[in-house]
Amino acid sequence: MKRIGLISDSHGPIDERIIAHLKSVDEIWHAGDLGDLSVCDQLRALKPTRIVYGNIDAGSIRRETKAVEVFEIEGLKVCMTHIAGRPEKLLPTTAALVQTHRPGLFVCGHSHITLVKYVSPLKMLWMNPGACGFKGFHKVRTMLRFSVQEGACKDLELIELPRYSKEESQAETSH
């Protein structure tokens, strides 16, 4: 069994509240839009990582990561990329990935909206952890934790954190 911490759309260094939730996992997966190369180092210093780059990521990040990661863990085939569309309306590139690799778990980011859904016609679980960073339109920062065992995802947790601390929120509303 492997315990996974899944994040996306950090758009810069990851704060200690997210890191605290990642300390108990075996692997960290980041589904793109790191925003800063230091995020790779920050996560790799903590746990083994699997990272794909996103649309905002510069060349330095793209040289360190891939657009798509396809791998097997604990008997589960996983495909991870940043931009994929939605389960009911896959982008053509996503449809090709799914058709080629037939993953049991498809992971993406980009939307800043958390979504976990079993896609019956494709026989796969879709996971988008939402956004764990401070930049973007989302009101709550989110991440997922789960276990992979015998080819299946189990013990799924959605972790929600405030977008701002009380001090930041008060400073923003007083302007």
Secondary structure by P-SEA (a helix, b strand, c coil): cbbbbbbccccccccaaaaaaaccccbbbbccccccaaaaaaaaacccbbbbbcccccaaaaaacccccccccccbbbbbbccccccccccaaaaaaaaaccccbbbbccccbbbbbbbccccbbbbbcccccccccccccbbbbbbbccccccbbbbbbbbcccaaaaaaaaac
